[in-house]
Amino acid sequence: MKRQGGFTLIELVVVIVILGILAVTAAPKFMNLQNDARKASLEGLKGSIQGAAGIVYGKAAIKGLESVDASKADAGKKPNVDGIDITFGYPVATSAALGAAVNGLGSDWTCQNAASSDPAAIQCSFKNNTEWTANKGCYVQYQQAKSASEAASTTVVVTGSSCK
């Protein structure tokens, strides 16, 4: 009689155990993809805001408006570039100014004044983000320029459970 070739029960159990160990070690890496995507989206928004601010600054410099303080300008003569209100050459920290500078900001993101005491900052996050306090949520904070020697800055804040 011819002996049949095949796997023994022990060999099958060993293979199943090895696959189980691999699944346990690899699964956590793939479970956090949604949060990683949120963080990457915020980094993309940060880059968009920085790029737009740089372009606006370049246009302001061409017009000689890079050192004009919007808070000291007359009400009818606020400096702007292509309809974007500026201060020291950079967009002011308002939804309207950033929305005019960054394409798609109003359709995909929502912005509001920063929770901090600084009125020259604005936070932008996903339209469905409900965690807006300074200690929660995930958002991009844009800080308008404070002087001709201090440029505008943009930071990503990731502290809430929706981004971790």
Beta strands, then each sheet from edge to edge (+ up, - down):
strand 1: 80-81
strand 2: 84-87
strand 3: 90-91
strand 4: 109-113
strand 5: 121-126
strand 6: 138-143
strand 7: 153-158
sheet 1: 1+ 2- 3+
sheet 2: 4+ 5- 6+ 7-
end
